[in-house]
Amino acid sequence: MRLKPLSVPKVTLGVWVRALFRKETPLYVKAPISLALIYTIFPIDLLPDLLGPLGFSDDAAVLGLLTTISMSLLKHFTTQQTLKL
């Protein structure tokens, strides 16, 4: 008898945004994007925004990196929830 592989939903940007507003989503998934938004808004940067495009590039890099981390944590959480069922 062959077992059917588990179907884990793909984490798209829309799924990720909806998960950020759900109470069931753990804090460790929400924390990286919160830190990225704080870093973007906070006036002290690694590269000041007064440097033009170079100053905004570090904000974009941090936002992109922490969004990717948050999405992978959400995928891991979703996989764990699927395996529990």
C-alpha positions as CSV (number, residue, x, y, z in Angstrom):
1,M,0.0,0.0,0.0
2,R,1.4,3.3,-1.1
3,L,1.0,6.3,1.2
4,K,-0.2,9.6,-0.3
5,P,2.3,12.4,0.3
6,L,1.0,15.2,2.5
7,S,-0.1,18.3,0.7
8,V,1.4,21.4,2.4
9,P,0.0,24.7,1.1
10,K,2.4,27.0,-0.7
11,V,3.2,30.2,1.2
12,T,2.5,33.0,-1.2
13,L,2.6,36.7,-0.4
14,G,-1.2,36.8,0.0
15,V,-1.2,33.8,2.4
16,W,1.6,35.4,4.4
17,V,-0.1,38.8,4.7
18,R,-3.4,37.1,5.9
19,A,-1.4,35.0,8.4
20,L,0.1,38.2,9.9
21,F,-3.4,39.3,11.0
22,R,-4.5,35.9,12.4
23,K,-4.4,35.3,16.1
24,E,-3.3,31.6,15.5
25,T,-0.1,32.7,13.9
26,P,2.8,32.5,16.4
27,L,4.8,35.5,17.4
28,Y,8.0,34.1,16.0
29,V,6.5,34.4,12.5
30,K,5.2,38.0,13.0
31,A,8.4,39.3,14.8
32,P,10.8,39.5,11.8
33,I,8.4,41.7,9.8
34,S,7.8,43.9,12.8
35,L,11.5,44.4,13.2
36,A,11.8,45.2,9.5
37,L,9.1,47.8,9.7
38,I,10.6,49.4,12.8
39,Y,14.1,49.5,11.2
40,T,12.6,51.2,8.1
41,I,10.7,53.8,10.1
42,F,13.3,54.4,12.8
43,P,15.5,57.4,11.9
44,I,18.8,55.8,12.8
45,D,20.1,53.5,9.9
46,L,23.2,51.7,8.9
47,L,23.2,53.9,5.8
48,P,21.3,57.2,6.3
49,D,18.5,57.9,3.8
50,L,20.2,61.3,3.1
51,L,22.6,59.4,0.8
52,G,19.8,58.9,-1.8
53,P,19.3,55.6,-3.4
54,L,22.2,54.0,-1.4
55,G,20.5,55.0,1.8
56,F,17.2,53.4,0.8
57,S,18.9,50.2,-0.5
58,D,19.7,49.0,3.0
59,D,16.1,49.5,4.1
60,A,15.0,47.5,1.1
61,A,17.5,44.8,1.8
62,V,16.5,44.4,5.5
63,L,12.8,44.4,4.6
64,G,13.4,41.8,1.9
65,L,15.6,39.6,4.1
66,L,13.3,39.6,7.1
67,T,10.2,39.1,4.9
68,T,11.9,36.0,3.4
69,I,12.7,34.7,6.9
70,S,9.2,35.3,8.1
71,M,7.7,33.5,5.1
72,S,10.0,30.5,5.6
73,L,9.0,30.4,9.3
74,L,5.4,30.4,8.3
75,K,6.0,27.5,5.9
76,H,7.6,25.6,8.7
77,F,4.7,26.3,11.0
78,T,2.2,25.3,8.4
79,T,4.0,22.1,7.8
80,Q,4.1,21.3,11.5
81,Q,0.4,22.0,11.8
82,T,-0.3,19.7,8.8
83,L,1.7,16.9,10.3
84,K,-0.2,17.2,13.6
85,L,-3.5,16.5,11.8
